[in-house]
Amino acid sequence: MKPTDQAATEVLRKYLIRCHGNVAKDFPEVAEMDPINAADFLLHLRDTGRIQIELYNKTPTSIGCRITEVGSR
């Protein structure tokens, strides 16, 4: 993994941990998990191609997260 990819993954992981409550609303499968375990699980699902995780600007000072399941092949 490139250093920039590692940095981006770490930023995403920190966001998923910090905003666990909001993430769990969009992806209820992680609602009962510890935030750290939930973040690692979501990153695993992303890395194995099962979900896509997108961060986007909700407002000029707020970031949102969109998690979508990837369709079956």
PyMOL commands that place a pseudoatom at each C-alpha (Angstrom):
pseudoatom trace, name=CA, resn=MET, resi=1, chain=A, elem=C, hetatm=0, pos=[0.000, 0.000, 0.000]
pseudoatom trace, name=CA, resn=LYS, resi=2, chain=A, elem=C, hetatm=0, pos=[1.324, 3.473, -0.906]
pseudoatom trace, name=CA, resn=PRO, resi=3, chain=A, elem=C, hetatm=0, pos=[2.003, 5.922, 1.933]
pseudoatom trace, name=CA, resn=THR, resi=4, chain=A, elem=C, hetatm=0, pos=[-0.813, 8.180, 0.704]
pseudoatom trace, name=CA, resn=ASP, resi=5, chain=A, elem=C, hetatm=0, pos=[-3.220, 5.228, 0.651]
pseudoatom trace, name=CA, resn=GLN, resi=6, chain=A, elem=C, hetatm=0, pos=[-2.162, 4.320, 4.197]
pseudoatom trace, name=CA, resn=ALA, resi=7, chain=A, elem=C, hetatm=0, pos=[-2.723, 7.895, 5.338]
pseudoatom trace, name=CA, resn=ALA, resi=8, chain=A, elem=C, hetatm=0, pos=[-6.158, 8.022, 3.696]
pseudoatom trace, name=CA, resn=THR, resi=9, chain=A, elem=C, hetatm=0, pos=[-7.131, 4.706, 5.290]
pseudoatom trace, name=CA, resn=GLU, resi=10, chain=A, elem=C, hetatm=0, pos=[-6.024, 5.947, 8.712]
pseudoatom trace, name=CA, resn=VAL, resi=11, chain=A, elem=C, hetatm=0, pos=[-8.057, 9.151, 8.335]
pseudoatom trace, name=CA, resn=LEU, resi=12, chain=A, elem=C, hetatm=0, pos=[-11.078, 7.087, 7.282]
pseudoatom trace, name=CA, resn=ARG, resi=13, chain=A, elem=C, hetatm=0, pos=[-10.591, 4.692, 10.218]
pseudoatom trace, name=CA, resn=LYS, resi=14, chain=A, elem=C, hetatm=0, pos=[-10.432, 7.591, 12.690]
pseudoatom trace, name=CA, resn=TYR, resi=15, chain=A, elem=C, hetatm=0, pos=[-13.603, 9.061, 11.193]
pseudoatom trace, name=CA, resn=LEU, resi=16, chain=A, elem=C, hetatm=0, pos=[-15.430, 5.716, 11.430]
pseudoatom trace, name=CA, resn=ILE, resi=17, chain=A, elem=C, hetatm=0, pos=[-14.430, 5.379, 15.089]
pseudoatom trace, name=CA, resn=ARG, resi=18, chain=A, elem=C, hetatm=0, pos=[-15.290, 8.970, 16.033]
pseudoatom trace, name=CA, resn=CYS, resi=19, chain=A, elem=C, hetatm=0, pos=[-18.634, 8.961, 14.206]
pseudoatom trace, name=CA, resn=HIS, resi=20, chain=A, elem=C, hetatm=0, pos=[-19.666, 5.392, 15.070]
pseudoatom trace, name=CA, resn=GLY, resi=21, chain=A, elem=C, hetatm=0, pos=[-23.203, 6.414, 16.026]
pseudoatom trace, name=CA, resn=ASN, resi=22, chain=A, elem=C, hetatm=0, pos=[-23.864, 8.079, 12.681]
pseudoatom trace, name=CA, resn=VAL, resi=23, chain=A, elem=C, hetatm=0, pos=[-22.189, 5.271, 10.755]
pseudoatom trace, name=CA, resn=ALA, resi=24, chain=A, elem=C, hetatm=0, pos=[-24.299, 2.678, 12.617]
pseudoatom trace, name=CA, resn=LYS, resi=25, chain=A, elem=C, hetatm=0, pos=[-27.482, 4.449, 11.459]
pseudoatom trace, name=CA, resn=ASP, resi=26, chain=A, elem=C, hetatm=0, pos=[-26.440, 3.892, 7.840]
pseudoatom trace, name=CA, resn=PHE, resi=27, chain=A, elem=C, hetatm=0, pos=[-24.979, 0.424, 8.408]
pseudoatom trace, name=CA, resn=PRO, resi=28, chain=A, elem=C, hetatm=0, pos=[-26.892, -1.150, 11.337]
pseudoatom trace, name=CA, resn=GLU, resi=29, chain=A, elem=C, hetatm=0, pos=[-24.811, -4.346, 11.235]
pseudoatom trace, name=CA, resn=VAL, resi=30, chain=A, elem=C, hetatm=0, pos=[-22.139, -2.510, 13.266]
pseudoatom trace, name=CA, resn=ALA, resi=31, chain=A, elem=C, hetatm=0, pos=[-24.462, -0.799, 15.757]
pseudoatom trace, name=CA, resn=GLU, resi=32, chain=A, elem=C, hetatm=0, pos=[-23.763, -3.247, 18.597]
pseudoatom trace, name=CA, resn=MET, resi=33, chain=A, elem=C, hetatm=0, pos=[-20.009, -3.417, 17.935]
pseudoatom trace, name=CA, resn=ASP, resi=34, chain=A, elem=C, hetatm=0, pos=[-17.310, -1.504, 19.751]
pseudoatom trace, name=CA, resn=PRO, resi=35, chain=A, elem=C, hetatm=0, pos=[-16.371, 1.518, 17.560]
pseudoatom trace, name=CA, resn=ILE, resi=36, chain=A, elem=C, hetatm=0, pos=[-12.810, 0.284, 16.960]
pseudoatom trace, name=CA, resn=ASN, resi=37, chain=A, elem=C, hetatm=0, pos=[-13.959, -3.197, 15.950]
pseudoatom trace, name=CA, resn=ALA, resi=38, chain=A, elem=C, hetatm=0, pos=[-16.724, -1.724, 13.795]
pseudoatom trace, name=CA, resn=ALA, resi=39, chain=A, elem=C, hetatm=0, pos=[-14.250, 0.508, 11.950]
pseudoatom trace, name=CA, resn=ASP, resi=40, chain=A, elem=C, hetatm=0, pos=[-11.887, -2.398, 11.325]
pseudoatom trace, name=CA, resn=PHE, resi=41, chain=A, elem=C, hetatm=0, pos=[-14.779, -4.585, 10.155]
pseudoatom trace, name=CA, resn=LEU, resi=42, chain=A, elem=C, hetatm=0, pos=[-16.012, -1.914, 7.735]
pseudoatom trace, name=CA, resn=LEU, resi=43, chain=A, elem=C, hetatm=0, pos=[-12.498, -1.430, 6.353]
pseudoatom trace, name=CA, resn=HIS, resi=44, chain=A, elem=C, hetatm=0, pos=[-12.244, -5.202, 5.874]
pseudoatom trace, name=CA, resn=LEU, resi=45, chain=A, elem=C, hetatm=0, pos=[-15.542, -5.220, 3.980]
pseudoatom trace, name=CA, resn=ARG, resi=46, chain=A, elem=C, hetatm=0, pos=[-14.270, -2.349, 1.832]
pseudoatom trace, name=CA, resn=ASP, resi=47, chain=A, elem=C, hetatm=0, pos=[-10.944, -4.067, 1.171]
pseudoatom trace, name=CA, resn=THR, resi=48, chain=A, elem=C, hetatm=0, pos=[-12.705, -7.276, 0.120]
pseudoatom trace, name=CA, resn=GLY, resi=49, chain=A, elem=C, hetatm=0, pos=[-15.030, -5.399, -2.238]
pseudoatom trace, name=CA, resn=ARG, resi=50, chain=A, elem=C, hetatm=0, pos=[-18.283, -5.917, -0.334]
pseudoatom trace, name=CA, resn=ILE, resi=51, chain=A, elem=C, hetatm=0, pos=[-18.954, -2.255, 0.433]
pseudoatom trace, name=CA, resn=GLN, resi=52, chain=A, elem=C, hetatm=0, pos=[-17.863, 1.173, -0.725]
pseudoatom trace, name=CA, resn=ILE, resi=53, chain=A, elem=C, hetatm=0, pos=[-17.174, 3.922, 1.794]
pseudoatom trace, name=CA, resn=GLU, resi=54, chain=A, elem=C, hetatm=0, pos=[-17.305, 7.513, 0.613]
pseudoatom trace, name=CA, resn=LEU, resi=55, chain=A, elem=C, hetatm=0, pos=[-16.574, 10.639, 2.629]
pseudoatom trace, name=CA, resn=TYR, resi=56, chain=A, elem=C, hetatm=0, pos=[-18.159, 13.814, 1.297]
pseudoatom trace, name=CA, resn=ASN, resi=57, chain=A, elem=C, hetatm=0, pos=[-18.646, 17.454, 2.296]
pseudoatom trace, name=CA, resn=LYS, resi=58, chain=A, elem=C, hetatm=0, pos=[-22.030, 17.896, 3.966]
pseudoatom trace, name=CA, resn=THR, resi=59, chain=A, elem=C, hetatm=0, pos=[-21.278, 21.563, 4.572]
pseudoatom trace, name=CA, resn=PRO, resi=60, chain=A, elem=C, hetatm=0, pos=[-18.086, 23.602, 4.256]
pseudoatom trace, name=CA, resn=THR, resi=61, chain=A, elem=C, hetatm=0, pos=[-17.137, 22.530, 7.803]
pseudoatom trace, name=CA, resn=SER, resi=62, chain=A, elem=C, hetatm=0, pos=[-18.765, 19.089, 8.091]
pseudoatom trace, name=CA, resn=ILE, resi=63, chain=A, elem=C, hetatm=0, pos=[-17.910, 15.701, 6.596]
pseudoatom trace, name=CA, resn=GLY, resi=64, chain=A, elem=C, hetatm=0, pos=[-20.473, 12.995, 5.894]
pseudoatom trace, name=CA, resn=CYS, resi=65, chain=A, elem=C, hetatm=0, pos=[-20.034, 9.307, 5.217]
pseudoatom trace, name=CA, resn=ARG, resi=66, chain=A, elem=C, hetatm=0, pos=[-21.913, 7.146, 2.739]
pseudoatom trace, name=CA, resn=ILE, resi=67, chain=A, elem=C, hetatm=0, pos=[-21.671, 3.354, 2.884]
pseudoatom trace, name=CA, resn=THR, resi=68, chain=A, elem=C, hetatm=0, pos=[-23.115, 1.343, 0.025]
pseudoatom trace, name=CA, resn=GLU, resi=69, chain=A, elem=C, hetatm=0, pos=[-23.149, -2.386, -0.437]
pseudoatom trace, name=CA, resn=VAL, resi=70, chain=A, elem=C, hetatm=0, pos=[-21.648, -3.651, -3.664]
pseudoatom trace, name=CA, resn=GLY, resi=71, chain=A, elem=C, hetatm=0, pos=[-24.018, -5.839, -5.671]
pseudoatom trace, name=CA, resn=SER, resi=72, chain=A, elem=C, hetatm=0, pos=[-23.423, -9.547, -6.065]
pseudoatom trace, name=CA, resn=ARG, resi=73, chain=A, elem=C, hetatm=0, pos=[-21.386, -10.605, -9.046]
for i in range(1, 73): cmd.bond("trace and resi %d" % i, "trace and resi %d" % (i + 1))
show_as sticks, trace
zoom trace
